């Protein structure tokens, strides 16, 4: 992921997905992040969709019956 995309993502999700104090601490040393990244081999950024795990029948599993995947609607 390009650094600018990663930084934007952190800032946009600060207080929702990421602890604000951690984001502030990380971004306060951003120049070091850039220096470290400059020494790494870059890989192309490609946004992908996450695949969801199948829904299972919890009641059957709790009763000891074999768990069956419930088809997605």
Phi and psi in radians as a Rosetta constraint file:
Dihedral C 1 N 2 CA 2 C 2 CIRCULARHARMONIC -1.029 0.35
Dihedral N 2 CA 2 C 2 N 3 CIRCULARHARMONIC 2.576 0.35
Dihedral C 2 N 3 CA 3 C 3 CIRCULARHARMONIC -1.020 0.35
Dihedral N 3 CA 3 C 3 N 4 CIRCULARHARMONIC -0.717 0.35
Dihedral C 3 N 4 CA 4 C 4 CIRCULARHARMONIC -1.130 0.35
Dihedral N 4 CA 4 C 4 N 5 CIRCULARHARMONIC -0.615 0.35
Dihedral C 4 N 5 CA 5 C 5 CIRCULARHARMONIC -1.197 0.35
Dihedral N 5 CA 5 C 5 N 6 CIRCULARHARMONIC -0.756 0.35
Dihedral C 5 N 6 CA 6 C 6 CIRCULARHARMONIC -1.091 0.35
Dihedral N 6 CA 6 C 6 N 7 CIRCULARHARMONIC -0.767 0.35
Dihedral C 6 N 7 CA 7 C 7 CIRCULARHARMONIC -1.104 0.35
Dihedral N 7 CA 7 C 7 N 8 CIRCULARHARMONIC -0.791 0.35
Dihedral C 7 N 8 CA 8 C 8 CIRCULARHARMONIC -1.038 0.35
Dihedral N 8 CA 8 C 8 N 9 CIRCULARHARMONIC -0.720 0.35
Dihedral C 8 N 9 CA 9 C 9 CIRCULARHARMONIC -1.095 0.35
Dihedral N 9 CA 9 C 9 N 10 CIRCULARHARMONIC -0.782 0.35
Dihedral C 9 N 10 CA 10 C 10 CIRCULARHARMONIC -1.054 0.35
Dihedral N 10 CA 10 C 10 N 11 CIRCULARHARMONIC -0.818 0.35
Dihedral C 10 N 11 CA 11 C 11 CIRCULARHARMONIC -1.135 0.35
Dihedral N 11 CA 11 C 11 N 12 CIRCULARHARMONIC -0.710 0.35
Dihedral C 11 N 12 CA 12 C 12 CIRCULARHARMONIC -1.179 0.35
Dihedral N 12 CA 12 C 12 N 13 CIRCULARHARMONIC -0.518 0.35
Dihedral C 12 N 13 CA 13 C 13 CIRCULARHARMONIC -1.832 0.35
Dihedral N 13 CA 13 C 13 N 14 CIRCULARHARMONIC 0.156 0.35
Dihedral C 13 N 14 CA 14 C 14 CIRCULARHARMONIC -1.115 0.35
Dihedral N 14 CA 14 C 14 N 15 CIRCULARHARMONIC 2.208 0.35
Dihedral C 14 N 15 CA 15 C 15 CIRCULARHARMONIC 1.561 0.35
Dihedral N 15 CA 15 C 15 N 16 CIRCULARHARMONIC -0.206 0.35
Dihedral C 15 N 16 CA 16 C 16 CIRCULARHARMONIC -1.931 0.35
Dihedral N 16 CA 16 C 16 N 17 CIRCULARHARMONIC -1.089 0.35
Dihedral C 16 N 17 CA 17 C 17 CIRCULARHARMONIC -1.742 0.35
Dihedral N 17 CA 17 C 17 N 18 CIRCULARHARMONIC -0.468 0.35
Dihedral C 17 N 18 CA 18 C 18 CIRCULARHARMONIC -2.121 0.35
Dihedral N 18 CA 18 C 18 N 19 CIRCULARHARMONIC 2.465 0.35
Dihedral C 18 N 19 CA 19 C 19 CIRCULARHARMONIC -1.096 0.35
Dihedral N 19 CA 19 C 19 N 20 CIRCULARHARMONIC 2.212 0.35
Dihedral C 19 N 20 CA 20 C 20 CIRCULARHARMONIC -0.996 0.35
Dihedral N 20 CA 20 C 20 N 21 CIRCULARHARMONIC -0.678 0.35
Dihedral C 20 N 21 CA 21 C 21 CIRCULARHARMONIC -1.142 0.35
Dihedral N 21 CA 21 C 21 N 22 CIRCULARHARMONIC -0.661 0.35
Dihedral C 21 N 22 CA 22 C 22 CIRCULARHARMONIC -1.181 0.35
Dihedral N 22 CA 22 C 22 N 23 CIRCULARHARMONIC -0.726 0.35
Dihedral C 22 N 23 CA 23 C 23 CIRCULARHARMONIC -1.111 0.35
Dihedral N 23 CA 23 C 23 N 24 CIRCULARHARMONIC -0.784 0.35
Dihedral C 23 N 24 CA 24 C 24 CIRCULARHARMONIC -1.069 0.35
Dihedral N 24 CA 24 C 24 N 25 CIRCULARHARMONIC -0.745 0.35
Dihedral C 24 N 25 CA 25 C 25 CIRCULARHARMONIC -1.109 0.35
Dihedral N 25 CA 25 C 25 N 26 CIRCULARHARMONIC -0.755 0.35
Dihedral C 25 N 26 CA 26 C 26 CIRCULARHARMONIC -1.121 0.35
Dihedral N 26 CA 26 C 26 N 27 CIRCULARHARMONIC -0.834 0.35
Dihedral C 26 N 27 CA 27 C 27 CIRCULARHARMONIC -1.230 0.35
Dihedral N 27 CA 27 C 27 N 28 CIRCULARHARMONIC -0.413 0.35
Dihedral C 27 N 28 CA 28 C 28 CIRCULARHARMONIC -1.166 0.35
Dihedral N 28 CA 28 C 28 N 29 CIRCULARHARMONIC -0.302 0.35
Dihedral C 28 N 29 CA 29 C 29 CIRCULARHARMONIC -2.042 0.35
Dihedral N 29 CA 29 C 29 N 30 CIRCULARHARMONIC 0.534 0.35
Dihedral C 29 N 30 CA 30 C 30 CIRCULARHARMONIC -0.990 0.35
Dihedral N 30 CA 30 C 30 N 31 CIRCULARHARMONIC -0.637 0.35
Dihedral C 30 N 31 CA 31 C 31 CIRCULARHARMONIC -1.036 0.35
Dihedral N 31 CA 31 C 31 N 32 CIRCULARHARMONIC -0.652 0.35
Dihedral C 31 N 32 CA 32 C 32 CIRCULARHARMONIC -1.186 0.35
Dihedral N 32 CA 32 C 32 N 33 CIRCULARHARMONIC -0.644 0.35
Dihedral C 32 N 33 CA 33 C 33 CIRCULARHARMONIC -1.067 0.35
Dihedral N 33 CA 33 C 33 N 34 CIRCULARHARMONIC -0.778 0.35
Dihedral C 33 N 34 CA 34 C 34 CIRCULARHARMONIC -1.091 0.35
Dihedral N 34 CA 34 C 34 N 35 CIRCULARHARMONIC -0.745 0.35
Dihedral C 34 N 35 CA 35 C 35 CIRCULARHARMONIC -1.103 0.35
Dihedral N 35 CA 35 C 35 N 36 CIRCULARHARMONIC -0.760 0.35
Dihedral C 35 N 36 CA 36 C 36 CIRCULARHARMONIC -1.114 0.35
Dihedral N 36 CA 36 C 36 N 37 CIRCULARHARMONIC -0.787 0.35
Dihedral C 36 N 37 CA 37 C 37 CIRCULARHARMONIC -1.115 0.35
Dihedral N 37 CA 37 C 37 N 38 CIRCULARHARMONIC -0.555 0.35
Dihedral C 37 N 38 CA 38 C 38 CIRCULARHARMONIC -1.115 0.35
Dihedral N 38 CA 38 C 38 N 39 CIRCULARHARMONIC -0.451 0.35
Dihedral C 38 N 39 CA 39 C 39 CIRCULARHARMONIC -1.562 0.35
Dihedral N 39 CA 39 C 39 N 40 CIRCULARHARMONIC -0.027 0.35
Dihedral C 39 N 40 CA 40 C 40 CIRCULARHARMONIC -1.767 0.35
Dihedral N 40 CA 40 C 40 N 41 CIRCULARHARMONIC 2.670 0.35
Dihedral C 40 N 41 CA 41 C 41 CIRCULARHARMONIC -1.339 0.35
Dihedral N 41 CA 41 C 41 N 42 CIRCULARHARMONIC 2.233 0.35
Dihedral C 41 N 42 CA 42 C 42 CIRCULARHARMONIC -1.390 0.35
Dihedral N 42 CA 42 C 42 N 43 CIRCULARHARMONIC 2.493 0.35
Dihedral C 42 N 43 CA 43 C 43 CIRCULARHARMONIC -2.101 0.35
Dihedral N 43 CA 43 C 43 N 44 CIRCULARHARMONIC 2.545 0.35
Dihedral C 43 N 44 CA 44 C 44 CIRCULARHARMONIC -1.099 0.35
Dihedral N 44 CA 44 C 44 N 45 CIRCULARHARMONIC 2.460 0.35
Dihedral C 44 N 45 CA 45 C 45 CIRCULARHARMONIC -1.511 0.35
Dihedral N 45 CA 45 C 45 N 46 CIRCULARHARMONIC 2.260 0.35
Dihedral C 45 N 46 CA 46 C 46 CIRCULARHARMONIC -2.428 0.35
Dihedral N 46 CA 46 C 46 N 47 CIRCULARHARMONIC 2.043 0.35
Dihedral C 46 N 47 CA 47 C 47 CIRCULARHARMONIC -1.305 0.35
Dihedral N 47 CA 47 C 47 N 48 CIRCULARHARMONIC 2.306 0.35
Dihedral C 47 N 48 CA 48 C 48 CIRCULARHARMONIC -2.179 0.35
Dihedral N 48 CA 48 C 48 N 49 CIRCULARHARMONIC 2.739 0.35
Dihedral C 48 N 49 CA 49 C 49 CIRCULARHARMONIC -1.540 0.35
Dihedral N 49 CA 49 C 49 N 50 CIRCULARHARMONIC 2.424 0.35
Dihedral C 49 N 50 CA 50 C 50 CIRCULARHARMONIC -1.330 0.35
Dihedral N 50 CA 50 C 50 N 51 CIRCULARHARMONIC 2.517 0.35
Dihedral C 50 N 51 CA 51 C 51 CIRCULARHARMONIC -1.688 0.35
Dihedral N 51 CA 51 C 51 N 52 CIRCULARHARMONIC 2.430 0.35
Dihedral C 51 N 52 CA 52 C 52 CIRCULARHARMONIC -1.644 0.35
Dihedral N 52 CA 52 C 52 N 53 CIRCULARHARMONIC 2.516 0.35
Dihedral C 52 N 53 CA 53 C 53 CIRCULARHARMONIC -1.255 0.35
Dihedral N 53 CA 53 C 53 N 54 CIRCULARHARMONIC 2.637 0.35
Dihedral C 53 N 54 CA 54 C 54 CIRCULARHARMONIC -1.164 0.35
Dihedral N 54 CA 54 C 54 N 55 CIRCULARHARMONIC 2.619 0.35
Dihedral C 54 N 55 CA 55 C 55 CIRCULARHARMONIC -1.380 0.35
Dihedral N 55 CA 55 C 55 N 56 CIRCULARHARMONIC 2.371 0.35
Dihedral C 55 N 56 CA 56 C 56 CIRCULARHARMONIC -1.948 0.35
Dihedral N 56 CA 56 C 56 N 57 CIRCULARHARMONIC 2.730 0.35
Dihedral C 56 N 57 CA 57 C 57 CIRCULARHARMONIC -1.447 0.35
Dihedral N 57 CA 57 C 57 N 58 CIRCULARHARMONIC 1.724 0.35
Dihedral C 57 N 58 CA 58 C 58 CIRCULARHARMONIC -1.122 0.35
Dihedral N 58 CA 58 C 58 N 59 CIRCULARHARMONIC -0.676 0.35
Dihedral C 58 N 59 CA 59 C 59 CIRCULARHARMONIC -1.088 0.35
Dihedral N 59 CA 59 C 59 N 60 CIRCULARHARMONIC -0.762 0.35
Dihedral C 59 N 60 CA 60 C 60 CIRCULARHARMONIC -1.116 0.35
Dihedral N 60 CA 60 C 60 N 61 CIRCULARHARMONIC -0.698 0.35
Dihedral C 60 N 61 CA 61 C 61 CIRCULARHARMONIC -1.124 0.35
Dihedral N 61 CA 61 C 61 N 62 CIRCULARHARMONIC -0.683 0.35
Dihedral C 61 N 62 CA 62 C 62 CIRCULARHARMONIC -1.189 0.35
Dihedral N 62 CA 62 C 62 N 63 CIRCULARHARMONIC -0.524 0.35
Dihedral C 62 N 63 CA 63 C 63 CIRCULARHARMONIC -1.499 0.35
Dihedral N 63 CA 63 C 63 N 64 CIRCULARHARMONIC -0.016 0.35
Dihedral C 63 N 64 CA 64 C 64 CIRCULARHARMONIC 1.574 0.35
Dihedral N 64 CA 64 C 64 N 65 CIRCULARHARMONIC 0.068 0.35
Dihedral C 64 N 65 CA 65 C 65 CIRCULARHARMONIC -1.374 0.35
Dihedral N 65 CA 65 C 65 N 66 CIRCULARHARMONIC 2.730 0.35
Dihedral C 65 N 66 CA 66 C 66 CIRCULARHARMONIC -1.029 0.35
Dihedral N 66 CA 66 C 66 N 67 CIRCULARHARMONIC 2.448 0.35
Dihedral C 66 N 67 CA 67 C 67 CIRCULARHARMONIC -1.402 0.35
Dihedral N 67 CA 67 C 67 N 68 CIRCULARHARMONIC 2.268 0.35
Dihedral C 67 N 68 CA 68 C 68 CIRCULARHARMONIC -1.950 0.35
Dihedral N 68 CA 68 C 68 N 69 CIRCULARHARMONIC 2.357 0.35
Dihedral C 68 N 69 CA 69 C 69 CIRCULARHARMONIC -1.243 0.35
Dihedral N 69 CA 69 C 69 N 70 CIRCULARHARMONIC 2.392 0.35
Dihedral C 69 N 70 CA 70 C 70 CIRCULARHARMONIC -1.660 0.35
Dihedral N 70 CA 70 C 70 N 71 CIRCULARHARMONIC 2.184 0.35
Dihedral C 70 N 71 CA 71 C 71 CIRCULARHARMONIC -1.084 0.35
Dihedral N 71 CA 71 C 71 N 72 CIRCULARHARMONIC 2.500 0.35
Dihedral C 71 N 72 CA 72 C 72 CIRCULARHARMONIC -1.195 0.35
Dihedral N 72 CA 72 C 72 N 73 CIRCULARHARMONIC 2.535 0.35
